[in-house]
Amino acid sequence: MNFDVFNGDADGIISLLQLRFHEPKETQLVTGIKRDISLVKQIPLDLLNDKSEITVLDVSMEKNIDALNKVLETKASVLYADHHRAGIIPTSNNLSAHIDLSADTCTGLIVDTILNKQYHNWAITAAYGDNLISTADNLANQAGINSEEAQQLRELGTLINYNGYGAHTDDLAYHPAELFKSLLKYPCPFDCIADTSSAFYKLKEAFDSDFSLAEQANVVFESDQLMACIMPDEAWSRRISGTYGNHLANQFPNRAHLVFTIIDNEHYLVSLRAPLNNKKAAGELCAKYPTGGGREGAAGINCLPKAEINTLIQQVCLFYTPKGE
């Protein structure tokens, strides 16, 4: 049996779209909300053998290493593409690893390279969805995409990414596996946008409603280096938190942003965005906490005790304060 394992955000979904446009294949889909990254362990090992083909996209190898090693022991072939913290990559004849930790790439662009840009417009959409706006703008310009079309791809990528945020899949407009299946009808993203019955329009309506509420978030800290705000324990805030963090990062590229979403009386969900003009160490800062992790430019903590909120704010603010100030 074959399995496709992918992050439920824009980068994960669009990475798999490219691969399945190129090579349609019957597989079992393993995915979930954006923060559900320990996905490889969900593959049933008893169904694997040396003829099985496993694809893993946009989830940290470091976070999945034990499960990955068990999969490799079954002799299944594994294609692993990602841009998050990898740790030590296993040496195995049945593992094809495509790992790039650059702050200016994403898994969709890694897959784009593997496929020689066969579905390049989708890869650009993935970059927009992962908030690599400058990278995506440059690629769009090089591909001859005009500014209006580029804005359409940016909105589509943002909406697909927005759909991945939530405490559980019931928070989302679409289960990520269902969203992936619905997008398989469109080898070109512009076809999705042109189809008024596509997921693009349902997601846009939900996003616009959630975003208007996010703009009322309670700001608890603001300086030249960092802005931090808190959102309530509501489904809309869980859906919009990461995308709103991206929006703030784009509006104020010289400062970092922390978005805290209340989980309960004692804990927060955390989204951290490094300054766009200094995209580094977001994953490192969040990985100091047991449920934290991410990449250079964007990261999060799944469950931060409220007592530690000020410590995290101070750590982030200090890290991004220029030396000598």
Backbone as a ProteinNet text record, in pm:
[ID]
protein_1_A
[PRIMARY]
MNFDVFNGDADGIISLLQLRFHEPKETQLVTGIKRDISLVKQIPLDLLNDKSEITVLDVSMEKNIDALNKVLETKASVLYADHHRAGIIPTSNNLSAHIDLSADTCTGLIVDTILNKQYHNWAITAAYGDNLISTADNLANQAGINSEEAQQLRELGTLINYNGYGAHTDDLAYHPAELFKSLLKYPCPFDCIADTSSAFYKLKEAFDSDFSLAEQANVVFESDQLMACIMPDEAWSRRISGTYGNHLANQFPNRAHLVFTIIDNEHYLVSLRAPLNNKKAAGELCAKYPTGGGREGAAGINCLPKAEINTLIQQVCLFYTPKGE
[TERTIARY]
83.7	0	87.7	40.5	114.3	49.2	132.2	83	142.7	57.6	101.3	80.5	189.3	187.5	225.2	137.6	165.4	103.5	174.5	122.5	-7.7	-102.2	-231.8	-236.5	-120.2	-118.2	-99.4	-85.5	-71.9	50.8	162.3	285.9	275.5	220.7	206.6	109.6	-6.6	-108.5	-58.6	0.3	42.7	163.8	248.9	359.6	305.6	205.3	148.1	69.9	1.5	-68.7	27.4	142.7	239.1	280.5	308.7	353.7	244.9	119.1	11.4	-38.5	-18.7	-41.9	58.5	182.1	289.1	273	238.4	226.2	102.5	-13.5	-133.9	-111.6	-158.8	-131.9	-238.7	-280.2	-373.1	-295.2	-329.5	-259.5	-357.9	-315.3	-386.5	-329.5	-416.7	-372.9	-361.7	-249	-226.3	-194.4	-284.7	-265.7	-350	-351.3	-428.7	-412.4	-437.9	-418.6	-271	-244.4	-107.3	-9.1	-50.5	41.1	52.7	-24.2	-14.2	96.8	219.4	334	391.4	350.7	401.7	316.4	324.1	232.3	284.3	416.9	472.1	433.2	416.5	379.6	238.5	159.3	24	21.7	134.6	140.8	141.7	45.9	43.5	155.8	252.2	370.8	337.5	231.2	198.1	146.3	116.8	69.7	181.9	304.1	416.3	503.2	561.7	659.8	752.2	837.9	937.8	878.9	748.8	683.5	604.1	598.7	524.5	602.1	527.7	587.2	526.6	613.9	570.9	624.2	538	578.5	550.2	650.9	636.5	674.7	582.8	600.3	573.5	668.1	649.6	625.4	687.5	688.9	831.8	871.8	1009.2	1054.6	1165.7	1221.6	1266.8	1319.1	1364.3	1250	1130	1013.3	956.7	994.9	938.1	1043	1161.5	1273.7	1251.9	1196.2	1176.8	1078.9	969.2	871	927.8	1006.7	1067.3	1160.6	1241.7	1332.7	1256.8	1144	1062.2	1004	964.1	913	1023.9	1143.3	1255.4	1291.8	1272	1301.9	1210.4	1095.8	1004.3	1048.3	1150.9	1203.9	1115.2	1013.3	932.6	1019.4	989.3	1060.9	999.8	1085.6	1037.7	1096.2	1008.5	1047.7	1013.5	1113.2	1092.7	1141.9	1049.7	1086.1	1038.2	1129	1091.3	1192	1152.4	1241.3	1246.6	1200.8	1207.7	1330	1348.1	1461.3	1463.3	1579.1	1587.2	1659.8	1749.3	1831.8	1926.5	1959.2	2049	1965.3	1993.9	1918.5	1966.8	1876	1918	1987.3	2081.1	2146.4	2075.4	2002.9	1924.6	1908.7	1924.3	1909.1	1765.9	1669.8	1529.7	1474.2	1564	1522	1578.9	1490.5	1530.7	1491.6	1590.8	1564.8	1601	1506.3	1526.9	1499.1	1602.9	1590.8	1667.1	1599.3	1661.6	1611.2	1700	1662.1	1671.5	1691.2	1698.2	1571	1586.5	1470.7	1387.4	1440	1371.6	1317.5	1297.7	1236.7	1126.8	1052.9	947.3	941.7	863.9	858.7	802.4	705.7	650	754.8	850.7	958.4	1060.5	1081.1	1169.7	1111.9	981.5	915	917.9	902.9	909.9	1042.1	1149.8	1281.7	1289.1	1236	1236.2	1164.9	1055.6	971.8	1006.7	1120.2	1164.8	1058.3	992.8	897.8	776.4	734	619.7	490.7	479.1	358.3	400	475	544.8	448.8	334.1	239.3	187.4	170.7	130.2	243.3	367.1	480.5	488.9	463.7	462.1	349.7	235.3	123	161.9	236.1	283.2	373.7	462.4	552.4	473.1	374.1	287	217.6	167.5	97.5	186.8	314.9	410.5	469.5	410	447.8	588.5	634.4	761.5	730.3	681.3	624	728.8	844.4	948.5	994.2	1015	1054.8	949.2	823.8	714.6	699.8	711.8	702.2	810.2	931.8	1041.8	1016.9	969.7	941.2	828	725.8	614.1	661.5	744.3	796.9	879.9	964.5	1047.8	963.8	847.5	759.5	667	677.1	593.2	451.8	432	300.4	285.3	176.9	161.3	118	116.4	92.5	-47.4	-147	-283.3	-291.7	-229.2	-228.3	-150.2	-38.6	40.9	-41.6	-119.2	-204.5	-309	-359.6	-454.9	-390.2	-267.4	-196.1	-165.9	-132.8	-105	-229.6	-344	-467.2	-503.4	-488.2	-517.9	-425.8	-296.6	-203.5	-235.1	-268.7	-303.8	-427.2	-527.6	-651.6	-630.7	-553.2	-525.1	-448.9	-355	-278.3	-366.2	-451.7	-547.1	-629.3	-666.8	-750.7	-682.4	-549.1	-478.5	-476	-513.7	-501.8	-628.3	-609	-718.6	-669.8	-747.6	-710.3	-736.1	-832.6	-864.7	-933.4	-951.4	-1002.4	-1145.5	-1219.4	-1355.5	-1356.2	-1244.8	-1235	-1225.9	-1185.6	-1149.9	-1270.1	-1260	-1364.3	-1362.9	-1242.4	-1225.6	-1124.5	-1150.6	-1042.4	-932.2	-805.1	-698	-696.1	-732.1	-736.8	-845.6	-959.6	-1068.7	-1033	-965.1	-923.4	-824.4	-731.1	-636.4	-711.8	-806.8	-881.5	-958.1	-1015.3	-1093	-1004.2	-879.6	-787.9	-723	-732.1	-674.8	-740.8	-853.9	-923.9	-856.3	-759.2	-705.9	-554	-505.2	-359.5	-297.6	-379.7	-332.6	-412.7	-348.6	-422.6	-520.2	-491.6	-583.7	-718	-717.6	-843.4	-928	-862.8	-933	-998.1	-924.6	-975.9	-1090.8	-1083.5	-1187.6	-1317.5	-1309.7	-1426.9	-1496.9	-1612.3	-1682.2	-1737.5	-1734.2	-1779.4	-1662.5	-1541.4	-1423.4	-1411.4	-1319	-1295.1	-1246.8	-1188.4	-1136	-1240.3	-1363.7	-1465.9	-1523.6	-1538	-1582.1	-1476.7	-1350.6	-1242.8	-1231.6	-1251.1	-1241.7	-1348	-1468.8	-1577	-1545.6	-1497.4	-1464.1	-1345.6	-1245.6	-1125.8	-1159.1	-1237	-1269.5	-1341.1	-1429.8	-1502.2	-1407.8	-1321.1	-1227.9	-1126.2	-1080.5	-977.6	-1029.3	-1154.4	-1210.9	-1215.5	-1234.3	-1232.7	-1089.4	-995.5	-855.3	-800.1	-846.6	-796.4	-831.8	-920	-957.3	-878.7	-775.8	-697.8	-637.1	-622.5	-569.1	-416	-358.9	-213.2	-159.8	-67.6	-15.3	129.5	195.8	334.3	363.1	431.4	467.8	593.1	690.2	814.3	863.6	981.7	1038.4	1075.5	1101.8	1148.3	1036.1	925.8	825.8	688.1	586.5	448.2	387	316	250.2	103.6	16.2	-126.4	-189	-305.3	-376.5	-514.5	-550.7	-682.7	-759.6	-891.4	-972.5	-978	-1033.8	-1052	-1176.7	-1160.3	-1270.5	-1220.5	-1310.9	-1271.1	-1215.1	-1273.6	-1225.4	-1082.5	-1048.7	-913.5	-811.8	-849.2	-758.3	-735.1	-838.9	-825.2	-736.2	-745	-680.9	-545	-509.4	-391.6	-263.6	-234	-109.8	-110.3	-221.9	-232.2	-227.7	-287.6	-281.9	-138	-64.9	76.5	154.6	124.9	189.3	155.6	29.3	-13.5	64.3	76	150.1	296	354	494.4	513.5	417.7	428.8	408.8	324.8	298.8	415.9	482.7	591.9	712.8	786.6	891.1	1015.5	1026.5	1145.9	1126.1	1006.3	984.6	927.3	944.8	887	744	669.1	529.7	495.3	432.4	381.1	229.2	161.3	16	-15.9	-72	-112.7	-263.3	-301	-442.6	-472.4	-571.7	-606.1	-655.6	-594.3	-640.6	-737.9	-694	-776.6	-725.4	-765.4	-724.8	-575.6	-505.2	-363.5	-267.6	-317.7	-227.7	-263.6	-158.3	-173.7	-120	-181	-123.5	-45.5	75.3	162.8	204.9	195.3	253.8	359.9	479.3	588.6	630.9	643.1	697.9	821.8	934.1	1056.1	1038.2	1113.1	1106.4	1139.2	1062.5	1087.9	1225.7	1276	1408.9	1519.9	1483.3	1582.5	1526.9	1501	1432.5	1528	1534.9	1618.6	1570	1594.1	1584.4	1444.1	1338.5	1204.2	1186.6	1226.6	1216.4	1301.5	1420.5	1511.5	1452.6	1393.3	1333.6	1215.7	1133.3	1016.4	1054.5	1160.3	1202.3	1256.2	1279.9	1322.5	1209.8	1087.7	971.2	928.1	877.9	851.6	761.9	663.9	572.7	600.4	721.8	753.8	843.5	841.7	927.7	890.1	959.2	929.7	1052.7	1058.3	1169.6	1225.1	1316.4	1386	1290.5	1196.8	1112.7	982.4	935.1	803.8	803.9	740.2	739.5	621.7	609.9	500.2	522.2	435.5	434.4	290.1	270.9	134.7	67.5	147.2	87.7	187.6	172.7	261.7	189.7	245.2	184.3	176.1	64	46.6	155.4	206.2	309.8	437.9	453.3	576.2	562.1	447.5	426.1	524.2	548	638.9	782.4	819.3	954.5	975.9	876.3	888.2	895.9	811.5	814.3	952.6	1009.1	1141.3	1249.1	1240.8	1340.3	1337	1216.3	1202.8	1247.1	1203.5	1239.8	1390.6	1452.9	1597.5	1672.8	1625	1695.8	1698.2	1586.4	1577.9	1615.1	1664.4	1715.2	1859	1887.4	2024.8	2124.7	2237.9	2342.7	2387.5	2400.6	2441.8	2328.1	2204.8	2089.4	2047.8
-118.9	0	124.6	230.9	355.9	464.6	555.7	661.4	796.2	898.1	1036.5	1106.8	1153.8	1218	1364	1456.8	1596.6	1691.2	1801.8	1907.2	1960.4	1997.5	2044.2	2189.7	2254.4	2394.9	2404.9	2528.5	2549	2478.9	2486.3	2428.5	2276.8	2212.8	2068.2	2022.6	2086.6	2048.8	2071.9	2188	2220.2	2137.2	2100.4	2010.3	1877.7	1824.2	1697.6	1713.6	1825.1	1848.9	1835.6	1899.2	1892.9	1749.7	1673.9	1535.9	1448.8	1472	1387.1	1432.8	1558.2	1598.1	1525.4	1519.7	1456.5	1305.1	1245.4	1098.5	1061.9	1054	1011.5	873.7	858.1	733.4	713.8	589.6	556.7	548.3	635.1	636.3	661.1	628.5	668.6	803.7	898.7	1032.6	1043	1095.3	1116.8	1264.1	1336.4	1480	1524.8	1655.2	1709.3	1859.8	1919.3	2062.9	2096.9	2223.2	2266.4	2225.6	2235.9	2207.9	2059.6	1977.4	1833.1	1781.3	1782.8	1749.6	1610.7	1545.5	1410	1309.4	1318.6	1244.1	1107.2	1091.8	967.5	847.9	871.8	761.9	711.1	785.1	740.1	636.7	614.3	512.6	374	286.9	152	64.6	33.5	-39	-178.2	-238.7	-374.2	-379.3	-263.2	-258.6	-226.9	-212.9	-175	-294.9	-287.1	-385.6	-319.5	-399.9	-340.7	-286.2	-305.2	-247.5	-121.2	-87.5	31	157.9	263.4	393.2	498.4	566.1	665.5	802	900.5	1038.9	1121.2	1194.1	1277.2	1419.7	1513.8	1649.9	1753.6	1843	1962.7	1934.8	1831.4	1808.2	1778.6	1831.1	1821	1676.2	1642.7	1508.5	1485.8	1590.7	1580.1	1536.9	1591.3	1558.4	1420.7	1364.1	1236.7	1125.5	1148.6	1060.1	917.3	898.9	762.5	685.8	750.5	685.6	661.1	756.2	739.1	619.7	603.7	489.2	356.6	353	230.9	202.7	307.9	290.7	238.5	295.5	251.5	106.1	58.2	-81.9	-178.8	-131.5	-218.6	-233.8	-158.5	-155.7	-78.3	-8.9	77.9	190.7	236.9	350	479.1	572.3	697.1	816.8	903.9	1034.5	1136.5	1209.5	1304.2	1442.1	1537.6	1673.9	1770.3	1861.5	1951.9	2064.6	2169.3	2283.4	2318.7	2227.8	2250.7	2179.5	2196.4	2134.3	1984	1935.3	1796.3	1704.6	1760.7	1673.9	1592.8	1473.6	1384.8	1302.4	1317.9	1246.4	1101.5	1003.6	863.3	827.6	738.2	683.2	553.3	556.8	439.6	439.8	322.2	309.3	334.4	320.2	338.8	474.8	568.8	704.8	803.3	882.4	992.4	1121.5	1189.3	1307	1433.8	1527.2	1656.8	1762.8	1801.3	1892.1	2020.7	2133.1	2264.1	2356.2	2398	2477.2	2627.3	2668.8	2811	2882.2	3003.1	3080.7	3130.5	3120.9	3173.8	3065	2945.8	2840.1	2773.2	2686.5	2608.6	2473.7	2382.5	2247.6	2250.4	2339.6	2349.4	2385.5	2470.7	2507.4	2395.1	2318.1	2201.4	2099.7	2073.8	1981.8	2038.8	2169.5	2236.1	2205.5	2206.7	2173.7	2027.6	1938.9	1795.8	1769.7	1843	1820.6	1914.4	1983.6	2072.6	2175.5	2229	2340.2	2306.7	2181.5	2143.1	2212.2	2240	2304.4	2429.1	2511.3	2623	2724.3	2746.1	2841.9	2795	2664.8	2611.9	2629.9	2609.5	2627.6	2772.3	2867.1	3007.6	3033.2	2969.3	2981.2	2927.7	2817.9	2762.1	2860.7	2926.3	3024.8	3141.6	3187.6	3292.1	3243.1	3120.6	3065.7	3053.3	3028.7	3016.8	3152.9	3258.3	3396.9	3431.4	3366	3401.8	3499.2	3616.9	3709.1	3758.7	3799.8	3849.5	3740.9	3620.2	3507.9	3481	3475.3	3446.8	3558.1	3683.3	3795.9	3785.6	3753.4	3740.9	3627.2	3515.1	3400.3	3431.8	3500.5	3538.1	3630.9	3726.7	3819.9	3747.3	3654.1	3576.4	3488.6	3445.7	3357.7	3436.4	3569.6	3650.3	3669.4	3648.8	3667.9	3814.4	3876.5	4019.1	4040.7	4165	4195	4152.9	4167.6	4126.8	3975.8	3900.9	3755.2	3710.5	3778	3744.5	3765.5	3871.8	3897	3787.7	3734.7	3623.7	3499	3468.3	3352.3	3373.6	3496.6	3526.5	3503.9	3547.9	3529.1	3381.5	3306.4	3162.4	3092.2	3121.7	3059.3	3093.5	3219.5	3263.9	3191.4	3173.9	3108.3	2960.2	2892.2	2750.4	2736.3	2827.3	2822.8	2850.7	2950.4	2984.6	2863.1	2780	2664.4	2562.2	2568.2	2469.3	2498.1	2619.5	2658.5	2623.9	2564.7	2531.4	2435.7	2417.6	2322.6	2179.3	2163	2032.2	2056.4	1951.6	1970.2	2022.4	2006.2	2060.2	2213.3	2276.2	2422.4	2471.9	2385	2426.6	2426.9	2507.8	2507.2	2374.6	2320.4	2192.3	2108	1978.1	1889.4	1898.5	1908.3	1923.6	1815.6	1692.7	1587.4	1616.3	1666.9	1699.7	1820.9	1918.6	2034.4	1992.2	1905.7	1853	1786.6	1700.1	1629.5	1727.1	1831	1925.8	2005.5	2030.7	2109.1	2026.2	1894.4	1807	1826.1	1892.8	1918.7	2029.4	2098.2	2219.5	2212.6	2157	2154.9	2294.1	2395.3	2533.7	2609	2681.2	2749.9	2855	2912.4	3011.5	2949.2	2818.8	2748.7	2739.6	2720.7	2716.2	2850.3	2956.9	3091.3	3125.5	3076.5	3105.5	3031.2	2920.5	2838.1	2891.6	2954	3016.4	2914.9	2786.9	2683.5	2620.3	2670.7	2610.4	2650.9	2583.7	2611.8	2754.4	2815.6	2951.7	3046.2	3034.2	3132.4	3106.6	2981.1	2950.3	2993.5	2967.7	3006.6	3158.5	3228.2	3374.2	3435.1	3383	3434.9	3414.4	3295.3	3265.7	3349.7	3362.4	3438.7	3584.7	3645.7	3787.6	3812.6	3721.8	3734.9	3721.9	3621.2	3598.2	3711.7	3761.8	3865.1	3994	4027.1	4149.1	4140	4019.7	4000.4	4006.7	3952.3	3951.3	4091.5	4183.9	4320.8	4388	4323.4	4375.3	4308.3	4229.5	4156.7	4252.6	4203.5	4282.7	4286.3	4405.1	4420.6	4430.1	4340	4336.2	4384.3	4396.6	4447.1	4503.9	4618.5	4677.5	4760.7	4731.8	4808.7	4807.8	4867.6	4866.3	4724.3	4636.7	4501.8	4396.7	4422	4316.9	4374.8	4312.7	4336.1	4203.1	4199.1	4077.6	4107.9	4017.7	4036.6	3904.5	3914.6	3797.1	3789.2	3667.7	3641.4	3547.9	3554.8	3473.5	3325.9	3245.8	3102.2	3083.1	3105.9	3093.6	3022.9	2955.3	2886.1	2983.3	3103	3198.7	3241.6	3260.1	3305	3194.8	3070.3	2959.1	2948.1	2978.8	2970.9	3082.2	3200.1	3316.8	3349.1	3288.1	3331.9	3335.5	3227.7	3223.3	3318.2	3323.1	3411	3557.1	3587.9	3724.9	3761.1	3665.2	3687.9	3718.4	3646.4	3674.7	3815.7	3853.1	3986.9	4094.9	4079	4176.8	4183.2	4065.7	4061.3	4137.7	4124.9	4195.9	4346.2	4384.8	4526.8	4596.3	4522.4	4579.2	4485.4	4489.7	4390	4401.1	4506.2	4521.4	4471.4	4425.8	4376.6	4235.4	4163.9	4030.6	4043.5	3934	3935.5	3804.3	3817.6	3703.7	3715.2	3608.7	3602	3489.7	3524.9	3428.2	3403.7	3277.3	3242	3160.8	3203.2	3136	2994	2896.8	2757.5	2731	2768	2755.6	2858.1	2845.5	2944	2945.4	2840.7	2828.7	2821.9	2820.6	2796.2	2879.8	2905.6	2975.2	2888.8	2905.4	2863	2982	2959.1	3070.2	3060.3	3173	3186	3295.6	3264.7	3362.1	3384	3511.2	3546.8	3632.3	3588.2	3668.4	3790.8	3896.8	4011.1	3966.1	4011.7	3971.3	4016.1	4122.8	4171.2	4106.6	4011.2	3939.7	3800.5	3723.9	3595.9	3489	3481.8	3378.4	3347.3	3223.2	3178.5	3166	3185.8	3168.1	3024.8	2927.8	2788.6	2757.3	2814.6	2794.3	2849.4	2967.6	3029.1	2946.7	2897.6	2819.4	2678.1	2624.4	2488.2	2476.9	2589.6	2587.5	2538.3	2540.1	2496.3	2358	2272.6	2132.3	2111	2197.3	2177.1	2275.5	2332.5	2433.5	2383.9	2456.1	2424.2	2508.8	2487.1	2560.9	2578.7	2689.9	2717.6	2857.1	2902.3	3027.8	3146.1	3156.6	3274.7	3266.1	3144.9	3127.6	3002.1	3012.4	2899.6	2913.2	2817.3	2823.3	2732.4	2748.2	2663.7	2618.3	2490	2436.8	2458.2	2466.2	2479.9	2548.4	2678.9	2756.7	2791.9	2755.7	2797.6	2949.9	2999.9	3145.2	3211.6	3140.7	3198.3	3229.6	3172.7	3192.4	3294.4	3360.1	3452.9	3569	3626.9	3741.5	3701.3	3580.6	3531	3517	3460	3443.9	3580.1	3673.4	3807.8	3870	3857.1	3915.3	3847.6	3713.8	3640.3	3682.5	3691.9	3728.9	3873.1	3962.3	4103.4	4122.4	4055.2	4066.6	4012.1	3898.9	3836.7	3929.3	3996.9	4079.7	4226.1	4256.9	4391.6	4401.4	4496	4508.7	4525.6	4461	4469	4614	4652.8	4788.7	4879.7	4831.6	4912.8	4878.9
0	0	0	-66.9	-77.9	7.6	60.2	146.8	106.7	105.5	89.9	223.2	281.2	412.9	392	433.4	402.3	503.5	527.3	613.5	553.9	640.7	594.2	555.3	539	498.5	347.3	296.8	152.7	96.3	167.7	117.2	104.9	207.2	202.2	94.2	88.9	-8.9	-151.2	-176.1	-312.2	-354.5	-260.7	-293.3	-345.5	-276.8	-320.6	-450.6	-468	-594.7	-712.4	-702.4	-812.8	-843.1	-738.1	-757.2	-818.1	-776	-827.4	-963.8	-999.1	-1138.3	-1227.7	-1180.4	-1257.8	-1263.4	-1150.7	-1142.7	-1061.2	-1127.5	-1054.3	-992.8	-869.2	-797	-690.3	-673	-565.5	-433.9	-340.7	-212.6	-99.4	20.8	141.4	185.1	214	253	404.7	450.6	593.7	612.6	678.9	698.6	816.1	840.3	951.7	955.8	1069.6	1083.9	1065.6	1039.6	1011.2	1120.7	1245.9	1356.6	1390.2	1324	1344.8	1254.4	1305.1	1220	1246.7	1354.2	1381.5	1305.5	1174.6	1088.8	1046.4	1039.1	985.9	1072.2	1203.2	1293	1267	1189.5	1157.5	1045.9	980.4	875	940	906.7	965.6	908.9	992	946	892.3	943.9	901.1	757.4	699.1	560.6	462.2	513	428.2	392	272.3	229	127.3	63.9	-25.2	-155	-175.8	-293.3	-259	-132.2	-89.4	-123.1	-157.1	-186.6	-93.5	-19.9	79	37.7	37.7	11.9	137	184.3	304	267.3	293.2	245.2	354.1	373.3	454.1	602.1	654.4	799.1	840.7	954.1	1000.5	1015	950.5	965.9	1109.6	1172.7	1311.3	1402.7	1379.1	1461.8	1430	1316.3	1272.2	1259.4	1314.3	1283.8	1332.4	1450.7	1501.1	1412.3	1377.2	1291	1151.9	1101.3	969.4	967.1	1070.1	1075	1074.6	1142.6	1143	1004.8	934.4	798	707.5	720.2	636.3	660.7	782.6	815.2	741.2	694.8	619.3	474.4	433.3	297.1	200.1	252.9	167.2	112.6	-8.9	-67.8	-15.7	27	86.2	11.5	-38.5	-90.1	16.9	64.3	174.5	130	119.8	81.7	189.3	231.7	341	354.5	431.3	456.5	604.7	691.9	836.1	896	1026.5	1094.9	1066.4	1020.3	975.5	1072.4	1153.5	1237.3	1149.4	1195.1	1119.5	1021.1	892.6	789	782.5	792.4	789.2	657.5	667.5	548	510.7	401.1	360.7	210	149.8	5.1	-40.8	49.5	10.2	54	89.2	123.3	22.1	-39.1	-125.2	-54.2	4	86.3	10.4	6.6	-57.4	49.6	120.5	234.9	204.8	219.9	200.1	310.5	400.3	516.1	492.4	368.7	337.9	381.4	435	478.6	361.3	240.7	122.8	31.3	85.2	5.1	84.1	18.1	82.6	12.2	65.9	8.7	-132.6	-157.6	-292.1	-395.8	-358.7	-450.6	-463.9	-357.9	-366.4	-464.7	-453.3	-546.3	-687.7	-700.3	-830.4	-898.9	-821.5	-876.5	-918	-834.9	-866.4	-998.7	-1022.9	-1141.8	-1257.3	-1247.4	-1354.6	-1392.5	-1290.9	-1306.1	-1393.3	-1391.1	-1473.6	-1429.9	-1301.4	-1247.9	-1169.3	-1239.7	-1176	-1112.8	-1176.3	-1119	-983.6	-968.4	-837.5	-735.5	-778	-686.3	-638.9	-728.6	-690.1	-589.7	-611.7	-518.6	-380.9	-377.2	-249.9	-178	-252.5	-191.6	-133.5	-206.2	-151.3	-25	-27.4	88.2	209.4	187.3	297.4	335.9	284.4	313.5	265.9	160.2	97.1	-16.3	21.9	-75.1	-174.6	-125.9	-215.2	-311.9	-259.7	-344.1	-450.6	-408.8	-502.3	-605.7	-561.3	-656.1	-763.4	-722	-817.8	-915.6	-865.2	-952.8	-1049.5	-1000.2	-1087	-1198.5	-1162.7	-1262	-1367.5	-1321.6	-1413.7	-1506.1	-1456.6	-1534.8	-1627.4	-1626.2	-1712.8	-1661.9	-1532.7	-1471.3	-1433.2	-1478	-1449	-1303.9	-1260.8	-1119.8	-1074.9	-1161.4	-1126	-1107.3	-1196.6	-1184.9	-1062.5	-1035.3	-916.8	-790.2	-785.9	-670.2	-654.5	-765.1	-759.3	-699.7	-742.1	-686.6	-539.3	-503.8	-362.4	-277.3	-326.7	-249.8	-238.8	-348.4	-344	-245	-249.8	-156.5	-12.9	11.8	146.5	197.2	111.9	153.6	182.4	99	124.7	256	279.8	404	525	513.4	619.8	661	565.7	596.1	686.8	698	778.2	927.1	966.4	1106.6	1184.6	1303	1392.1	1498.1	1602.8	1708	1663.7	1574.4	1518.2	1385	1306.5	1170.5	1168.7	1277.2	1281.1	1276.6	1312.7	1305.8	1161.5	1069.1	934.1	840.3	736.2	633	556.8	533.5	464.6	541.7	551.6	595.9	490.9	530.8	431.3	323.3	358.1	255.7	153.2	199	106.9	21.7	80.7	2.9	-105.3	-69.8	-169.4	-284.7	-252.8	-357.2	-446.9	-385.6	-465.8	-560.3	-520.2	-602.7	-713.2	-703.9	-807	-942.9	-945.6	-1072.5	-1152.3	-1093.3	-1154.8	-1171.9	-1282.6	-1305.8	-1310.7	-1335.5	-1330.6	-1224.8	-1135	-1028.8	-1081.1	-1197.2	-1251.7	-1288.7	-1319.8	-1346.5	-1220	-1106.4	-977.5	-948.1	-972.6	-945.4	-1039.9	-1163.2	-1262.2	-1234.6	-1162.7	-1133.4	-1008.3	-1026.5	-913.9	-814.7	-849.4	-755.9	-680.6	-701.5	-638.7	-492.1	-422.6	-280.3	-258	-358.4	-346.1	-287.8	-333.1	-295.2	-156.1	-118.5	17.6	118.3	86.5	176.4	186.4	76.6	78.7	169.5	162.7	246.8	394.4	430.1	570	616.5	530.6	565.8	593.6	506.6	523.2	655.7	693.5	820.2	939	936.6	1047.2	1059.8	945.2	948	1011.5	985.1	1044	1195.5	1248.6	1393.6	1448.2	1372.5	1417.1	1434.3	1354.9	1363.7	1496.7	1574	1705.3	1818.7	1784.4	1885.1	1987.9	2110.2	2220.7	2215.8	2190.1	2185.3	2328.2	2366	2502.8	2511.6	2396	2396.5	2258.3	2255.7	2126.8	2142.1	2055.6	2051.9	1908.4	1886	1751	1708	1805.7	1774.2	1769.7	1841.1	1857.5	1886.5	1826.5	1866.1	1904.6	2018	2064.8	2092.3	2048.5	2072.6	2116.1	2176.9	2228.5	2164.7	2121.9	2065.5	2157.6	2154.5	2245.7	2204.6	2292.3	2268.2	2182.1	2052.4	1957.5	1831.9	1761.7	1638.5	1535.8	1524.2	1424.4	1452.8	1581.2	1614.5	1588.9	1612.4	1582.2	1431.8	1353.5	1208.3	1152.9	1208.1	1147.7	1208	1320.1	1396.5	1313.7	1244.7	1168.5	1050	979.5	863.4	905.7	1021.7	1072	1109.8	1166.7	1195.4	1068.8	960.2	831.8	783.2	798	756.4	832.8	962.8	1043.6	1001.9	973.8	931.2	801.2	709.7	581.9	598.8	693.4	716.3	786.8	875.3	955.4	946.4	834.2	807.1	894.6	974.8	1058.8	1200.9	1234.4	1370.1	1368	1478.9	1496.6	1547.8	1536.4	1581.6	1652.2	1766.2	1842	1849.2	1808.2	1821.5	1919.5	2033.6	2135.6	2122.8	2116.9	2115.3	2240.5	2316.4	2442.4	2414.7	2482.3	2476.1	2590.2	2711.8	2831.8	2932.8	3057.3	3158.2	3186.4	3145.1	3181.8	3064.1	2939.9	2827.1	2704.3	2623.4	2495.8	2381.2	2265.3	2138	2085.3	2030.4	1992.4	1846.9	1775.1	1641.7	1647.3	1602.3	1598.3	1453.9	1415.6	1285.2	1307	1252.8	1257.3	1168.4	1190.3	1098.9	956.2	859.7	721.4	674.6	732.6	695.5	778.3	862.1	944	975.5	868.4	884.2	937.5	1068.6	1128.6	1269.7	1310	1450.1	1508.1	1429.8	1486.6	1537.3	1456.4	1497.6	1619.1	1622.9	1736.3	1865.5	1857.9	1976.6	2028	1938.2	1981.3	2024.6	1966.6	2000.5	2142.7	2208.2	2348.4	2438.8	2386.7	2463.8	2416.1	2505.8	2472.4	2350.7	2329.1	2215.6	2102.3	2098.1	1998.5	1888	1776.8	1664.2	1544.3	1432.6	1311.6	1226.4	1155.5	1065.5	1094.4	1010.4	1038.5	1049	955.6	949.7	1025.2	1050.3	1113.4	1199	1316.1	1409	1504.2	1594.9	1690.1	1808.4	1906.2	2025.9	2045.2	2053.2	2059.2	2193.8	2301	2434	2526.9	2541.9	2627.9	2757.5	2873.5	3000.2	3009.2	3058.5	3067.1	3149.3	3249.1	3336	3259.3	3137.5	3062.1	2950.1	2939.6	2828.3	2831.4	2948.1	2955.8	2927.6	2971.1	2942.7	2793.2	2722.4	2577.6	2508.4	2549.9	2491.1	2508.9	2627.3	2653.9	2569.6	2557	2478.6	2332.8	2278.1	2137.1	2114.8	2202.1	2188.8	2197.3	2292.3	2309.9	2189	2135.5	2023.3	1902.5	1876.9	1757.2	1780.6	1899.8	1926.9	1875.2	1787.5	1736	1850.5	1835.2	1937.8	1956.2	2082.5	2113.4	2153.7	2134.1	2175.6	2316.3
[MASK]
+++++++++++++++++++++++++++++++++++++++++++++++++++++++++++++++++++++++++++++++++++++++++++++++++++++++++++++++++++++++++++++++++++++++++++++++++++++++++++++++++++++++++++++++++++++++++++++++++++++++++++++++++++++++++++++++++++++++++++++++++++++++++++++++++++++++++++++++++++++++++++++++++++++++++++++++++++++++++++++++++++++

